Amino acid sequence: MTDTAGQDGAGGFGDAGGFGDAGGFGDAGQGACEEPSLRERRAAAQRGARRVLSRAGWRGTLRERLAHLQEAAPGVYDLDEPADVYGDRVVAALEERVAALLGMESAAFFPTGTMAQQVALRCWAARTGNPVVALHSLAHPERHERHALSQVAGLRPVILTTEHRPPTAAEVAEFPEPFGTLMLELPLRDAGFLLPTWEELTATVEAARERDAVVHFDGARLWESTVRLGRPLEEIAGLADSVYVSFYKSLGGFGGAVLAGPTSLIEEARTWRHRYGGNVFQQFPTALSALAGLDRELPRLPEYVQHARVVATALREGLASAGLPWSRVHPEEPHTHEFQVWLPCAPDTAAEAAVRQAEETGTMLFANGWDTAGPDLAVTEVTVAEAGLDWTAEDVKRAAVDFAERVRLPRG
């Protein structure tokens, strides 16, 4: 990776995590008289761009973030109620709401998804008597948590597959050693936000049940999975024994996560949350922002997913018409409102072209960082949200052609 700092991103590669900015901060220790780095230019271009496909709230100023909360909070909770103390009141209200949305008995709020999943998996290991967790090689704990499952939780992750697709029922059924928990990331972000079909998902879960394993869903982005799977949230979550969901990736919250499952598991999880240092004194800003996201963004996610498919098709057509010898939108029909774009050039070439397009035209087609996917092969993530809904297919094609003209391809 070009830049692996802070990889638990907020819905896109680059500044908040995931794929790094090509060039990153460069020689960050050098003098202040240097030209602004590519990352700094990208951040400035994002703030100044008139047209973007998504405008992530976390990139805003403190004043903007506080103003958003002040505007949204009165509509989601009684602000004349006392503030929370160690997880009661507004935090408890958030837990109850998420448990109901997911059709689970109970839920517990955590400051991070990394903590929530460690706690869930170690609780299941104690109950099954088996510390082995079967997961994909691209799953978040394997890629972005510095081996926390083994180093902190004492678990033993095993890899079901390294293929860039979700694990299959056959891979679960035929895995050559016992495991106590099957962990499925829905969608699988680093493979391109990929989801199985509903039939594939139910078969994979059933294969784990036949092996007497419990099933945990890493549902950081489960909120937007309903379109592809064709089922409501509670039916999707109901396949698993426990589910983790995030509030800042797709819902625009300040942070935080919830672990949902049977009441007995969640009560045990609360004990481990305290042991991990996650029983925070007051969390009302984060909880209020999460409630606002559930009210405002959750109902709109299906619309974002549908429009992402329009954008993806137009991007593919625009890049092809510009004469790029090879480019790819992956998957061709996005499974969520996020997808990957691959280009036959160095990452810094694509990144420079994207930033210059924004600086010179006010249109930022690619707002996230680019990473190396191979020799002279660059990849980035695209997110389509509210700001992108007014882009027509022709708008996207024109922007794609303009971007392609700024990419200097290596000569053979």
C-alpha positions as CSV (number, residue, x, y, z in Angstrom):
1,M,0.0,0.0,0.0
2,T,1.1,3.5,-0.7
3,D,-0.2,4.8,2.6
4,T,-1.6,2.5,5.3
5,A,-2.1,5.0,8.1
6,G,-5.7,5.1,9.5
7,Q,-7.1,2.5,7.1
8,D,-10.5,2.2,8.6
9,G,-11.9,4.7,6.1
10,A,-15.1,6.7,6.0
11,G,-16.6,5.3,2.9
12,G,-13.6,5.8,0.6
13,F,-9.9,5.3,0.0
14,G,-7.5,8.1,0.7
15,D,-7.6,10.7,3.4
16,A,-9.5,8.7,6.0
17,G,-8.1,5.3,5.2
18,G,-8.1,2.4,2.9
19,F,-6.1,3.1,-0.3
20,G,-3.6,5.8,0.2
21,D,-3.0,9.0,-1.8
22,A,-0.4,8.5,-4.5
23,G,2.6,10.3,-3.2
24,G,0.9,10.7,0.2
25,F,2.6,13.5,2.2
26,G,5.9,12.8,0.5
27,D,8.8,13.9,2.6
28,A,6.7,15.2,5.4
29,G,9.7,16.3,7.4
30,Q,11.0,18.7,4.8
31,G,10.7,22.4,4.9
32,A,7.5,24.4,4.9
33,C,8.5,26.2,1.7
34,E,7.8,23.1,-0.5
35,E,4.8,23.0,-2.8
36,P,1.7,21.6,-1.2
37,S,1.6,17.9,-1.4
38,L,-0.8,16.0,-3.6
39,R,-2.9,15.1,-0.6
40,E,-3.2,18.7,0.6
41,R,-4.1,19.8,-3.0
42,R,-6.7,17.1,-3.1
43,A,-8.3,18.2,0.2
44,A,-8.4,21.8,-1.0
45,A,-9.9,20.7,-4.4
46,Q,-12.5,18.7,-2.6
47,R,-13.5,21.7,-0.5
48,G,-13.6,24.0,-3.5
49,A,-15.2,21.7,-6.1
50,R,-18.6,22.7,-7.3
51,R,-19.5,19.2,-8.5
52,V,-18.6,15.9,-6.8
53,L,-20.2,12.5,-6.7
54,S,-20.2,12.5,-2.9
55,R,-19.3,15.1,-0.3
56,A,-18.2,13.3,2.9
57,G,-19.2,15.2,6.0
58,W,-16.0,14.1,7.8
59,R,-14.0,16.2,5.5
60,G,-15.7,19.4,6.7
61,T,-14.4,21.9,9.3
62,L,-15.2,21.6,13.0
63,R,-17.6,24.5,12.6
64,E,-19.4,22.7,9.8
65,R,-19.6,19.4,11.7
66,L,-20.9,21.1,14.8
67,A,-23.4,23.1,12.8
68,H,-24.7,19.9,11.2
69,L,-25.2,18.3,14.6
70,Q,-26.9,21.4,16.0
71,E,-29.3,21.4,13.1
72,A,-30.0,17.7,13.1
73,A,-30.1,16.8,16.8
74,P,-33.4,18.3,17.8
75,G,-35.2,16.1,15.3
76,V,-33.8,12.9,16.6
77,Y,-33.8,13.1,20.4
78,D,-35.2,15.3,23.2
79,L,-32.3,17.7,23.9
80,D,-33.9,18.6,27.2
81,E,-33.1,15.2,28.6
82,P,-30.0,14.7,30.6
83,A,-26.8,13.8,28.8
84,D,-25.6,10.2,28.8
85,V,-23.3,8.7,31.4
86,Y,-21.5,5.5,30.7
87,G,-23.9,4.4,28.0
88,D,-27.3,5.2,29.2
89,R,-30.0,7.6,27.9
90,V,-29.3,8.7,24.3
91,V,-26.7,5.9,23.8
92,A,-29.2,3.3,25.1
93,A,-31.9,4.8,22.8
94,L,-29.5,4.3,19.8
95,E,-28.8,0.7,20.9
96,E,-32.5,-0.1,21.1
97,R,-33.2,1.4,17.7
98,V,-30.4,-0.5,16.0
99,A,-31.4,-3.8,17.6
100,A,-35.0,-3.2,16.3
101,L,-33.7,-2.4,12.8
102,L,-31.6,-5.5,12.7
103,G,-34.3,-7.7,14.3
104,M,-31.9,-8.7,17.1
105,E,-32.7,-9.1,20.8
106,S,-30.1,-6.6,22.0
107,A,-27.3,-4.3,21.0
108,A,-24.3,-2.5,22.6
109,F,-22.6,0.7,21.4
110,F,-18.8,0.6,20.9
111,P,-16.4,3.5,20.1
112,T,-14.9,1.5,17.2
113,G,-15.8,-1.5,15.0
114,T,-12.4,-3.0,15.6
115,M,-13.2,-3.3,19.3
116,A,-16.7,-4.5,18.7
117,Q,-15.6,-7.3,16.5
118,Q,-12.8,-8.4,18.7
119,V,-15.2,-8.6,21.6
120,A,-17.8,-10.5,19.6
121,L,-15.4,-13.0,18.2
122,R,-13.7,-13.7,21.6
123,C,-17.1,-14.1,23.2
124,W,-18.1,-16.7,20.6
125,A,-14.8,-18.5,21.0
126,A,-15.4,-18.9,24.7
127,R,-18.9,-20.3,24.0
128,T,-17.9,-22.7,21.2
129,G,-14.6,-23.7,22.8
130,N,-12.9,-23.1,19.5
131,P,-10.7,-19.9,19.0
132,V,-10.5,-20.4,15.2
133,V,-12.2,-17.7,13.1
134,A,-12.6,-18.5,9.4
135,L,-12.6,-15.4,7.2
136,H,-11.6,-14.0,3.8
137,S,-8.0,-12.9,3.2
138,L,-9.3,-9.4,2.4
139,A,-11.5,-9.1,5.5
140,H,-11.0,-6.0,7.6
141,P,-9.3,-7.8,10.5
142,E,-6.7,-9.3,8.2
143,R,-6.0,-6.1,6.2
144,H,-6.5,-3.2,8.5
145,E,-6.2,-4.1,12.2
146,R,-2.6,-5.1,12.6
147,H,-3.4,-8.7,13.5
148,A,-5.5,-7.7,16.5
149,L,-7.5,-10.9,16.5
150,S,-4.4,-12.9,17.3
151,Q,-2.3,-10.3,19.1
152,V,-5.0,-8.9,21.4
153,A,-8.0,-11.3,21.5
154,G,-6.0,-14.5,21.4
155,L,-7.9,-15.9,18.4
156,R,-6.6,-17.8,15.4
157,P,-7.8,-16.5,12.1
158,V,-7.7,-18.9,9.1
159,I,-8.2,-18.0,5.5
160,L,-11.1,-19.4,3.6
161,T,-10.0,-18.0,0.2
162,T,-7.8,-15.4,-1.4
163,E,-10.0,-14.9,-4.4
164,H,-11.4,-11.4,-5.0
165,R,-15.0,-12.5,-4.4
166,P,-17.0,-13.5,-1.3
167,P,-16.3,-16.9,0.2
168,T,-18.5,-19.7,-1.2
169,A,-20.5,-22.4,0.5
170,A,-18.2,-25.0,-0.9
171,E,-15.1,-23.3,0.6
172,V,-16.8,-23.2,4.0
173,A,-18.0,-26.8,3.8
174,E,-14.7,-28.2,2.6
175,F,-12.3,-26.2,4.8
176,P,-9.8,-28.8,6.1
177,E,-9.9,-27.9,9.8
178,P,-12.6,-27.1,12.4
179,F,-13.5,-23.5,13.2
180,G,-15.7,-22.0,15.8
181,T,-16.9,-18.9,14.0
182,L,-17.4,-17.9,10.3
183,M,-17.0,-14.2,9.8
184,L,-18.4,-12.7,6.6
185,E,-17.8,-9.1,5.6
186,L,-20.9,-7.7,3.8
187,P,-20.0,-6.1,1.5
188,L,-16.3,-7.2,1.0
189,R,-14.8,-3.7,0.6
190,D,-11.3,-4.5,-0.6
191,A,-12.6,-6.8,-3.3
192,G,-14.7,-3.9,-4.7
193,F,-17.6,-3.7,-2.2
194,L,-18.8,-7.1,-3.4
195,L,-21.8,-9.0,-2.1
196,P,-23.0,-12.5,-2.8
197,T,-26.5,-13.1,-4.1
198,W,-29.1,-14.0,-1.5
199,E,-29.0,-17.6,-2.5
200,E,-25.2,-17.7,-2.2
201,L,-25.3,-16.0,1.2
202,T,-27.9,-18.4,2.6
203,A,-26.0,-21.4,1.3
204,T,-22.7,-20.1,2.8
205,V,-24.4,-19.6,6.2
206,E,-26.0,-23.0,6.0
207,A,-22.6,-24.6,5.3
208,A,-21.2,-23.1,8.5
209,R,-24.2,-24.3,10.5
210,E,-23.7,-27.8,9.2
211,R,-20.2,-27.6,10.7
212,D,-21.6,-26.4,14.1
213,A,-20.0,-23.0,13.7
214,V,-21.6,-19.7,14.6
215,V,-21.8,-16.9,12.1
216,H,-20.8,-13.3,12.6
217,F,-21.4,-10.5,10.0
218,D,-19.0,-7.7,9.6
219,G,-21.7,-5.3,8.5
220,A,-19.8,-2.1,8.6
221,R,-21.7,-1.3,5.3
222,L,-24.6,-3.6,5.7
223,W,-27.0,-0.7,5.5
224,E,-26.6,-0.4,1.7
225,S,-26.7,-4.2,1.1
226,T,-30.5,-4.5,0.8
227,V,-30.7,-3.6,-2.9
228,R,-28.3,-6.3,-4.1
229,L,-29.6,-9.0,-1.6
230,G,-33.3,-8.1,-2.2
231,R,-34.2,-8.4,1.5
232,P,-34.8,-6.0,4.4
233,L,-32.1,-5.5,7.0
234,E,-33.7,-7.6,9.6
235,E,-33.9,-10.6,7.3
236,I,-30.3,-10.2,6.2
237,A,-29.1,-9.8,9.8
238,G,-31.3,-12.7,10.9
239,L,-29.0,-15.1,9.1
240,A,-26.2,-14.4,11.5
241,D,-25.7,-15.0,15.2
242,S,-24.3,-11.5,15.7
243,V,-23.8,-8.4,13.5
244,Y,-21.6,-5.3,13.7
245,V,-22.6,-2.1,12.0
246,S,-20.9,1.2,11.6
247,F,-22.3,4.8,11.8
248,Y,-19.7,6.9,10.1
249,K,-19.0,5.0,6.8
250,S,-22.4,5.3,5.0
251,L,-24.5,7.2,7.5
252,G,-22.3,10.2,8.0
253,G,-22.0,9.9,11.8
254,F,-19.1,11.1,13.9
255,G,-18.0,7.6,14.6
256,G,-19.0,4.6,16.6
257,A,-20.4,1.1,16.1
258,V,-23.0,-1.3,17.4
259,L,-22.7,-5.0,18.1
260,A,-26.1,-6.7,17.9
261,G,-27.1,-10.3,18.9
262,P,-28.7,-12.4,21.6
263,T,-29.1,-10.7,25.0
264,S,-26.8,-13.1,26.7
265,L,-24.0,-12.4,24.2
266,I,-24.5,-8.6,24.4
267,E,-24.4,-8.6,28.2
268,E,-21.1,-10.4,28.0
269,A,-19.9,-8.1,25.4
270,R,-20.6,-5.1,27.6
271,T,-18.2,-6.6,30.2
272,W,-15.5,-7.0,27.6
273,R,-16.1,-3.5,26.3
274,H,-15.3,-2.2,29.8
275,R,-12.2,-4.3,29.9
276,Y,-11.1,-3.0,26.6
277,G,-11.5,0.6,27.7
278,G,-14.6,1.2,25.6
279,N,-17.0,2.2,28.4
280,V,-16.7,5.9,27.6
281,F,-18.0,8.5,30.0
282,Q,-20.1,10.6,27.6
283,Q,-20.8,9.9,23.9
284,F,-23.8,12.0,23.1
285,P,-22.3,13.8,20.1
286,T,-21.5,10.5,18.4
287,A,-24.8,9.0,19.4
288,L,-26.8,11.9,18.2
289,S,-25.0,12.0,14.9
290,A,-25.7,8.3,14.5
291,L,-29.4,8.8,15.1
292,A,-29.4,11.6,12.5
293,G,-27.7,9.3,10.0
294,L,-30.4,6.6,10.6
295,D,-33.1,9.2,10.0
296,R,-31.5,11.0,7.0
297,E,-29.1,8.7,5.2
298,L,-30.4,5.2,5.7
299,P,-33.7,5.8,3.8
300,R,-31.7,7.3,0.9
301,L,-29.1,4.5,0.5
302,P,-31.1,2.5,-2.1
303,E,-31.4,5.6,-4.2
304,Y,-27.6,6.0,-4.0
305,V,-27.1,2.4,-5.0
306,Q,-29.3,2.7,-8.0
307,H,-27.6,5.9,-9.2
308,A,-24.2,4.4,-8.7
309,R,-25.1,1.9,-11.4
310,V,-25.9,4.8,-13.8
311,V,-22.6,6.4,-12.9
312,A,-20.6,3.2,-13.3
313,T,-22.0,2.6,-16.7
314,A,-21.3,6.1,-17.9
315,L,-17.8,6.1,-16.4
316,R,-17.0,2.9,-18.3
317,E,-18.4,4.3,-21.6
318,G,-16.7,7.6,-21.1
319,L,-13.2,6.2,-20.4
320,A,-13.6,3.8,-23.3
321,S,-14.6,6.6,-25.7
322,A,-11.6,8.6,-24.6
323,G,-9.4,5.9,-26.0
324,L,-7.8,4.5,-22.9
325,P,-6.3,1.1,-24.0
326,W,-7.5,-0.6,-20.8
327,S,-9.7,0.6,-18.0
328,R,-12.2,-1.2,-15.7
329,V,-15.1,-0.3,-13.5
330,H,-15.4,-3.1,-10.9
331,P,-17.9,-4.6,-10.5
332,E,-19.6,-3.6,-13.8
333,E,-22.9,-3.2,-12.0
334,P,-22.1,-2.0,-8.5
335,H,-23.4,-4.0,-5.6
336,T,-23.6,-1.0,-3.4
337,H,-23.2,2.8,-3.9
338,E,-19.4,2.3,-4.0
339,F,-17.1,0.6,-6.5
340,Q,-13.6,0.5,-7.9
341,V,-12.1,2.1,-11.0
342,W,-8.8,0.6,-12.4
343,L,-6.6,2.5,-14.9
344,P,-3.5,1.5,-16.9
345,C,-1.2,4.1,-15.4
346,A,0.9,4.9,-12.3
347,P,-1.2,6.0,-9.3
348,D,0.5,9.4,-9.1
349,T,-0.5,10.0,-12.7
350,A,-4.1,9.3,-12.1
351,A,-4.1,11.2,-8.8
352,E,-2.5,14.3,-10.4
353,A,-5.0,14.2,-13.3
354,A,-7.9,14.0,-10.8
355,V,-6.7,16.9,-8.7
356,R,-5.9,19.1,-11.8
357,Q,-9.4,18.4,-13.2
358,A,-10.9,19.7,-9.9
359,E,-8.6,22.7,-9.7
360,E,-9.2,23.7,-13.3
361,T,-12.8,22.9,-13.9
362,G,-14.5,22.8,-10.4
363,T,-15.6,19.2,-11.2
364,M,-14.0,16.4,-9.1
365,L,-14.8,13.0,-10.6
366,F,-12.4,11.0,-8.5
367,A,-12.2,12.4,-4.9
368,N,-10.3,9.6,-3.3
369,G,-6.7,8.5,-3.4
370,W,-5.2,6.1,-5.8
371,D,-3.1,3.0,-5.0
372,T,-0.9,0.6,-6.9
373,A,-2.6,-2.6,-8.1
374,G,0.4,-3.7,-10.2
375,P,3.0,-2.3,-12.5
376,D,1.5,0.8,-14.2
377,L,-1.9,-0.1,-12.7
378,A,-3.8,2.3,-10.5
379,V,-7.0,1.7,-8.6
380,T,-9.4,4.0,-6.6
381,E,-12.8,3.9,-5.0
382,V,-15.8,5.9,-6.1
383,T,-18.7,6.7,-3.8
384,V,-22.0,8.0,-5.1
385,A,-24.2,9.8,-2.5
386,E,-26.5,12.8,-2.3
387,A,-24.1,15.2,-4.1
388,G,-24.0,12.8,-7.1
389,L,-27.7,12.4,-7.7
390,D,-27.9,15.4,-10.0
391,W,-25.2,14.0,-12.3
392,T,-26.7,12.6,-15.5
393,A,-25.0,9.9,-17.5
394,E,-23.9,12.5,-20.0
395,D,-22.4,14.6,-17.2
396,V,-20.3,11.6,-16.1
397,K,-19.2,10.7,-19.6
398,R,-18.0,14.3,-20.3
399,A,-16.1,14.4,-17.0
400,A,-14.6,11.0,-17.7
401,V,-13.4,12.1,-21.1
402,D,-11.9,15.3,-19.7
403,F,-10.2,13.3,-16.9
404,A,-8.8,10.8,-19.4
405,E,-7.3,13.6,-21.5
406,R,-5.3,14.7,-18.4
407,V,-3.8,11.3,-17.9
408,R,-0.4,10.9,-19.5
409,L,-0.1,7.2,-20.2
410,P,3.3,5.6,-20.2
411,R,4.7,5.0,-23.7
412,G,5.7,1.5,-24.6
